[in-house]
Amino acid sequence: MEKQNRTRKIQMLFRVTPHENELIREKMRLVNMTNMQEYMRRMATKGYIVSVDYTDLKNLAAEMQKIDVNVRQILRHVDKLGAPYAADAEYIRRMQAECWDMIRQLFKEAMKFEKA
C-alpha cells in the first residue's frame, strides 16, 4: 500500500555482505547518522556527508552567556549613576550585540556545510 503524499515513491533495494554492512554502519557512526535510508540517499546523490562538530561553538556561546549575565548586572548599576556613563554603557551594549551577531553568524556558516 503506497501513501498518497509520499515524496519518494521509488524504492531501491540491494544486498551487501556482513562485512560491507558493518563497514557502512561504522561510516554512519563516524558522521553521527542513525537513519540508514538518509545516509544511503545522501551518499548516492552527493557522494559525501559533512558532519560538523558544534562543541566549540556551543562552548563559546555558553561562555558568552556567562559574560553577558555579569555585564548586564554591571550595566544595571551603571544606569543608576546616570548621564556621565550613559555613552559607555551604550557602547558596551552595542559590543555585546555585535559579539552575539558574530556567534549567530558562525552557527549559520557551520550549518551551511551540513546542508551542502
Backbone torsions as a table, in degrees:
resi	resn	phi	psi	omega
1	MET	NA	121.8	-176.6
2	GLU	-98.2	133.5	177.2
3	LYS	-71.7	140.4	-177.6
4	GLN	-68.4	-38.2	-173.8
5	ASN	-93.4	12.3	-177.6
6	ARG	-68.4	130.4	178.8
7	THR	-75.2	-45.8	-178.2
8	ARG	-100.3	105.4	-174.1
9	LYS	-98.6	-13.7	-177.6
10	ILE	-98.2	124.0	178.9
11	GLN	-98.6	135.5	178.3
12	MET	-118.6	132.7	178.7
13	LEU	-124.7	144.1	171.9
14	PHE	-154.7	159.7	-176.6
15	ARG	-107.2	149.3	177.2
16	VAL	-134.3	161.2	175.2
17	THR	-79.9	163.7	175.8
18	PRO	-56.4	-38.6	178.6
19	HIS	-65.0	-44.4	178.0
20	GLU	-62.9	-39.9	178.6
21	ASN	-60.4	-46.2	179.6
22	GLU	-65.3	-38.9	178.2
23	LEU	-62.5	-44.4	178.3
24	ILE	-62.6	-45.6	-179.4
25	ARG	-64.8	-36.2	177.7
26	GLU	-65.5	-42.4	177.7
27	LYS	-64.9	-34.6	175.8
28	MET	-63.3	-42.1	179.5
29	ARG	-62.7	-38.0	-178.6
30	LEU	-63.3	-29.4	179.6
31	VAL	-105.5	15.5	176.0
32	ASN	56.7	44.4	176.8
33	MET	-114.4	142.7	178.2
34	THR	-118.7	-15.7	-178.3
35	ASN	-91.9	107.6	-177.0
36	MET	-60.8	-41.9	-178.8
37	GLN	-62.0	-44.4	-179.7
38	GLU	-65.1	-42.3	178.9
39	TYR	-60.4	-49.7	-178.0
40	MET	-64.1	-39.7	179.9
41	ARG	-63.4	-45.8	179.6
42	ARG	-64.3	-43.2	-179.4
43	MET	-65.8	-38.3	-179.0
44	ALA	-72.3	-35.5	-176.1
45	THR	-89.8	-33.4	-177.1
46	LYS	-109.1	-29.3	-179.2
47	GLY	86.7	-2.7	179.5
48	TYR	-158.2	161.6	174.9
49	ILE	-134.3	130.0	177.5
50	VAL	-101.1	125.2	177.1
51	SER	-114.0	117.7	-177.2
52	VAL	-97.9	130.7	176.6
53	ASP	-91.7	112.7	-177.3
54	TYR	-89.9	5.8	-173.8
55	THR	-54.7	-50.6	-178.2
56	ASP	-64.8	-39.9	178.6
57	LEU	-65.7	-40.6	178.0
58	LYS	-64.9	-40.4	177.0
59	ASN	-64.2	-40.3	177.3
60	LEU	-61.2	-45.6	179.7
61	ALA	-64.0	-38.4	179.1
62	ALA	-65.3	-43.0	178.0
63	GLU	-65.5	-40.0	178.1
64	MET	-62.9	-37.6	178.6
65	GLN	-63.4	-41.5	178.2
66	LYS	-62.3	-45.1	178.3
67	ILE	-62.2	-43.0	-179.1
68	ASP	-57.6	-43.8	179.9
69	VAL	-61.7	-46.1	-179.4
70	ASN	-65.3	-43.9	-178.9
71	VAL	-64.2	-39.3	178.8
72	ARG	-63.0	-37.7	177.1
73	GLN	-63.8	-43.5	178.9
74	ILE	-63.7	-43.7	-178.8
75	LEU	-64.7	-32.4	176.0
76	ARG	-60.3	-41.1	178.5
77	HIS	-71.4	-38.2	178.6
78	VAL	-63.8	-39.6	179.0
79	ASP	-60.5	-32.0	178.5
80	LYS	-68.9	-26.3	180.0
81	LEU	-74.3	-20.4	172.8
82	GLY	90.9	-151.9	-168.4
83	ALA	-54.3	-38.7	-174.3
84	PRO	-58.6	-29.2	-176.0
85	TYR	-112.2	7.8	-176.5
86	ALA	-61.7	-42.0	-179.3
87	ALA	-65.6	-40.6	178.4
88	ASP	-65.0	-42.4	180.0
89	ALA	-63.6	-41.7	179.2
90	GLU	-65.3	-39.1	177.3
91	TYR	-61.3	-44.7	179.6
92	ILE	-62.7	-41.9	178.3
93	ARG	-61.8	-41.2	178.3
94	ARG	-64.5	-41.4	179.8
95	MET	-65.6	-38.8	176.8
96	GLN	-62.6	-46.1	-179.8
97	ALA	-61.7	-39.2	178.9
98	GLU	-65.1	-40.8	178.0
99	CYS	-62.7	-44.4	178.7
100	TRP	-63.9	-37.9	177.4
101	ASP	-62.3	-40.6	178.7
102	MET	-65.0	-41.8	179.0
103	ILE	-63.6	-44.7	177.4
104	ARG	-59.7	-40.6	179.8
105	GLN	-64.9	-38.9	177.1
106	LEU	-61.0	-43.7	177.6
107	PHE	-61.7	-43.4	179.5
108	LYS	-62.1	-43.2	-179.8
109	GLU	-64.8	-41.1	178.6
110	ALA	-64.4	-38.0	-179.8
111	MET	-67.6	-29.1	178.2
112	LYS	-62.5	-35.2	-179.8
113	PHE	-64.8	-39.5	-179.2
114	GLU	-68.3	-35.0	-177.2
115	LYS	-82.8	-16.6	-177.5
116	ALA	-67.0	NA	NA
